[in-house]
Amino acid sequence: MPPLLAIPFPAIDPVAVAIGPLAIKWYALAYIVGLVGGWYYAKRLAAAASLWGPVRRPSAADIDDLIVWVALGVVLGGRIGYVLFYNLSAYLANPSEILAIWRGGMSFHGGFLGAVLALVLFARARDLNPYAMLDLAAVVVPIGLFFGRIANFVNGELWGRPAPDFPYAVVFPGGGPVPRHPSQLYEAATEGLILFVVMAFAARRFGFRRPGLLGGIFVLGYAIARTACEVFREPDPQLGFLFGTHFPVLGGGITMGMLLCLPMALVGLVFIVRALRGATRPVPRRGEEPVESGAPSA
C-alpha cells in the first residue's frame, strides 16, 4: 500500500505502439512528435516574411533539410554529453556501451550543443545567418522538451526527490516506497509549456530581425527553469550532489544539471546584449543593397 499522501504511479505500458515485432516506445515517439512539431512550426515561422526584415529567411526546402541535421546533432550530442558529463568512468570501463543508445542515457546539455553545431554548419552551408537559425530553433525547441519530459514520466525515470508530505507526490516503481516529487511534470510545465509561450510571444514581438535575441532568451529561460526544477529532482545516482550540501534552500546541494546551466545563463545574457546592441545584424557587402526578406542571395 502506498503512503496516505501519495499518488500511485499510473500503470502505463512503456511501449506506445506495437506492430508485430516492431515496438515504438513513448520516449522514441516523443522525439518524433517533437521533431515533426518543430518542423511544422518552423516552416510557419519561416514563411512569415514580416518577422524577418532584412535577414534572409530559410526556404521551405531549407527547413526540410535542417530537421535532418538537427536530429543528428541532438542524438549524437545528447549521447556524447551523457557519456562525458554523467557517467564517463563507467563508459571508459565498457566502451562498447557508448553506442547502446537503446538502453537509455541522453543529456539535454549535450544534445543542445550538438544541435547548435548542426545549426551553425547548416547555416554556413546554405549562406544563412547562423544567429537567425539558432533563433528559429529556440522558438520551436520547447515542443520537444515538453513531450520528452512527459515521456520521462511515463517511463518512470528521472524522478524527483523524496516528498512524503506533498499531497501530489508519486511512488515511482524504481524509486522505492518513498513518495517523490513528479519532477518530470514540473520540467514539462516550465521548460516545455511556459517556455513555449514565452518564446512564441518573443517571436511575435521581436521577430528574427535581431539575430541572436530569441536564442539568448531561450537559453537564459531554460537555464532558469532547469535550475529551479533541479531543486525537486533526484540527482543522478552515480554523481549525487557535487557540493554545497549544507545549503537548505537548494534541498540538498548543487547538482550537475545546475552546474551546466550556469554557463548557459551567461551565454544567453551575452547573446541578448549583443543582439540588442545590433552587433549581430547582417551587414551588406560592399556595393550590394541589403537583402530583403525572402529574397534570394546573390
C-alpha positions in Angstrom: 0.0 0.0 0.0 1.4 3.4 -0.9 1.6 6.1 1.8 -1.5 8.1 2.5 -0.2 11.3 0.9 0.9 9.8 -2.4 -0.4 9.1 -5.8 0.2 5.6 -7.2 2.3 5.6 -10.3 -0.1 5.0 -13.3 0.5 1.7 -14.9 1.4 2.9 -18.4 3.0 0.5 -20.9 6.3 2.0 -22.0 5.6 0.7 -25.5 3.3 3.1 -27.2 2.7 1.2 -30.5 3.5 -2.4 -31.3 3.0 -3.9 -34.7 4.3 -7.5 -34.7 8.0 -7.4 -33.7 8.1 -3.6 -34.2 7.7 -1.7 -31.0 7.8 2.1 -30.6 8.3 3.3 -27.1 6.9 6.5 -25.7 10.4 8.1 -25.5 11.1 7.5 -29.2 7.6 8.7 -30.0 8.3 11.9 -28.0 11.4 12.5 -30.1 9.4 12.0 -33.3 6.5 14.3 -32.2 8.9 16.9 -31.0 10.9 16.9 -34.3 7.7 16.9 -36.5 6.0 19.5 -34.4 9.1 21.7 -34.5 9.5 21.2 -38.3 5.9 22.3 -38.9 6.1 25.3 -36.6 9.5 26.3 -38.1 8.0 26.3 -41.6 5.2 28.5 -40.5 7.7 31.0 -38.9 10.0 30.9 -42.0 7.0 31.7 -44.2 6.1 34.9 -42.3 8.1 37.5 -44.1 7.2 40.2 -41.7 9.2 38.5 -38.9 12.5 38.6 -40.7 13.0 42.2 -42.0 16.5 42.4 -43.8 17.5 39.0 -42.5 17.5 36.3 -45.2 14.9 33.7 -44.2 15.2 30.0 -45.0 13.1 28.4 -47.7 10.7 25.6 -47.1 13.3 23.2 -48.6 15.9 24.5 -46.2 13.6 23.7 -43.3 13.1 20.2 -44.6 16.8 19.6 -44.8 17.5 21.3 -41.5 15.4 18.9 -39.5 17.7 16.0 -40.5 20.8 18.0 -39.4 19.3 18.9 -36.1 18.1 15.4 -35.4 21.6 14.0 -35.9 23.0 16.8 -33.7 20.6 16.2 -30.9 21.1 12.4 -30.9 24.9 12.4 -31.2 25.4 15.4 -28.9 22.9 14.0 -26.3 24.7 10.7 -26.1 28.2 12.1 -26.1 27.2 14.7 -23.5 25.7 12.0 -21.2 28.9 9.9 -21.5 31.2 12.9 -20.7 29.1 14.7 -18.1 27.3 11.9 -16.2 29.0 8.5 -16.5 32.4 8.8 -18.0 34.2 6.3 -15.8 31.6 3.6 -16.5 31.8 4.0 -20.2 35.6 4.1 -20.2 35.5 0.7 -18.5 33.0 -0.6 -21.1 33.5 1.5 -24.3 31.1 -0.7 -26.3 28.2 0.6 -24.2 28.7 4.1 -25.6 26.8 3.0 -28.8 24.0 1.3 -26.9 21.6 4.3 -27.1 18.6 2.0 -26.9 19.5 1.3 -23.2 19.0 5.0 -22.3 21.3 7.8 -21.3 20.9 11.2 -23.0 21.9 14.6 -21.9 19.9 17.7 -22.8 23.0 19.9 -22.5 24.9 17.6 -24.8 22.0 17.5 -27.2 21.8 21.3 -27.1 25.4 21.7 -28.0 25.1 19.1 -30.8 22.0 20.9 -32.2 23.8 24.3 -32.1 26.8 22.9 -34.0 24.4 21.4 -36.6 22.6 24.7 -37.0 25.8 26.7 -37.4 27.2 24.3 -40.0 23.9 24.2 -41.9 23.6 28.0 -41.9 27.1 28.3 -43.3 26.4 25.7 -46.0 23.2 27.5 -47.1 24.5 31.1 -46.7 22.0 31.8 -43.9 22.6 33.9 -40.8 23.7 31.4 -38.1 22.3 33.5 -35.3 18.9 33.7 -37.0 18.9 29.9 -37.4 19.6 29.5 -33.7 16.7 31.9 -33.1 14.4 29.8 -35.2 15.3 26.6 -33.4 14.9 28.4 -30.0 11.3 29.1 -30.7 10.4 25.5 -31.6 12.6 23.5 -29.2 10.1 23.7 -26.2 7.8 21.5 -28.1 10.3 18.6 -28.0 11.1 19.4 -24.4 7.5 19.2 -23.3 6.9 15.8 -24.9 10.3 14.5 -23.8 9.6 15.2 -20.1 6.2 13.6 -20.4 7.9 10.5 -21.8 10.3 10.6 -18.9 7.3 10.4 -16.5 5.6 7.6 -18.5 8.9 5.6 -18.3 9.1 6.2 -14.6 12.6 7.7 -14.9 14.4 10.9 -13.7 12.0 11.1 -10.7 12.1 13.7 -8.0 13.4 13.9 -4.5 11.5 12.4 -1.6 8.4 14.4 -0.6 6.5 12.4 2.0 4.3 15.4 3.0 3.5 16.6 -0.5 -0.2 15.7 -1.4 0.7 15.2 -5.1 3.8 13.1 -4.6 4.1 9.9 -6.7 5.5 6.5 -5.7 7.6 5.5 -8.7 8.2 1.8 -9.4 12.0 2.2 -9.3 12.2 4.8 -6.7 11.4 2.7 -3.6 8.4 3.1 -1.3 9.0 6.8 -0.7 6.6 9.3 -2.3 8.6 11.7 -4.6 8.1 14.9 -6.5 6.9 14.3 -10.1 9.8 16.5 -11.2 9.4 15.3 -14.8 6.0 17.1 -14.9 7.5 20.2 -13.4 10.0 20.3 -16.2 7.4 19.6 -18.8 5.4 22.6 -17.5 8.3 25.0 -17.1 10.9 24.0 -19.8 8.2 23.0 -22.2 4.8 24.7 -21.9 5.8 28.0 -20.2 9.0 28.5 -22.2 7.0 27.7 -25.4 4.6 30.5 -24.6 7.4 32.9 -23.7 9.2 32.1 -27.0 6.1 32.4 -29.1 5.4 35.9 -27.6 9.0 36.9 -28.1 8.9 35.8 -31.7 5.8 37.8 -32.4 7.2 40.9 -30.5 10.8 40.9 -31.9 10.7 38.6 -34.9 14.1 37.5 -36.3 15.2 41.0 -37.2 17.8 41.0 -34.3 19.7 37.7 -34.8 20.6 36.1 -31.5 18.0 37.7 -29.4 15.5 34.9 -29.4 18.2 32.3 -28.9 19.5 34.3 -25.9 16.1 34.5 -24.4 15.6 30.7 -24.8 19.0 29.8 -23.3 18.5 32.1 -20.3 14.9 30.9 -19.8 15.9 27.3 -20.0 18.7 27.7 -17.5 16.4 29.4 -15.0 13.7 26.8 -15.4 16.0 23.8 -15.3 17.8 25.1 -12.2 14.5 25.7 -10.4 13.4 22.1 -11.3 16.7 20.6 -10.2 15.8 21.6 -6.6 13.0 19.0 -6.8 14.8 16.4 -9.0 16.8 13.5 -7.6 20.4 13.8 -8.6 21.9 11.1 -10.8 22.9 8.2 -8.5 26.4 7.9 -10.0 27.1 11.6 -9.2 24.9 12.7 -6.3 25.3 16.2 -5.1 28.5 17.7 -6.4 29.0 20.2 -3.5 27.1 22.7 -1.3 25.1 20.0 0.6 24.7 22.3 3.6 22.5 24.8 1.7 18.9 24.0 2.8 17.5 26.3 0.2 18.8 24.0 -2.5 17.2 21.0 -1.0 20.5 19.2 -0.7 23.2 20.8 -2.8 24.5 21.6 -6.3 23.7 19.1 -9.0 25.4 18.5 -12.4 22.3 20.0 -14.0 22.6 23.2 -12.0 26.3 23.5 -12.8 25.8 23.0 -16.5 23.0 25.7 -16.5 25.3 28.4 -15.2 27.4 28.8 -18.4 24.1 28.6 -20.4 22.7 31.5 -18.5 25.8 33.6 -19.1 25.9 32.8 -22.8 22.2 33.7 -23.0 22.8 37.1 -21.4 25.7 37.7 -23.8 23.5 36.9 -26.8 20.7 39.2 -25.6 23.0 42.1 -25.0 24.8 41.7 -28.3 21.6 41.4 -30.3 20.0 44.5 -28.6 23.2 46.5 -29.4 22.9 45.4 -33.1 26.2 43.6 -33.1 24.7 40.6 -34.9 22.7 42.3 -37.6 23.6 41.4 -41.1 26.0 43.9 -42.8 25.5 44.4 -46.6 28.6 43.6 -48.6 30.3 46.5 -50.3 28.5 47.5 -53.4 25.4 45.5 -52.5 22.0 46.5 -51.3 20.6 45.0 -48.0 19.0 41.6 -48.7 15.2 41.9 -48.5 13.2 39.4 -46.6 12.7 36.3 -48.6 14.9 37.4 -51.5 17.4 35.0 -52.8 21.0 35.8 -52.0 23.5 36.8 -54.7 
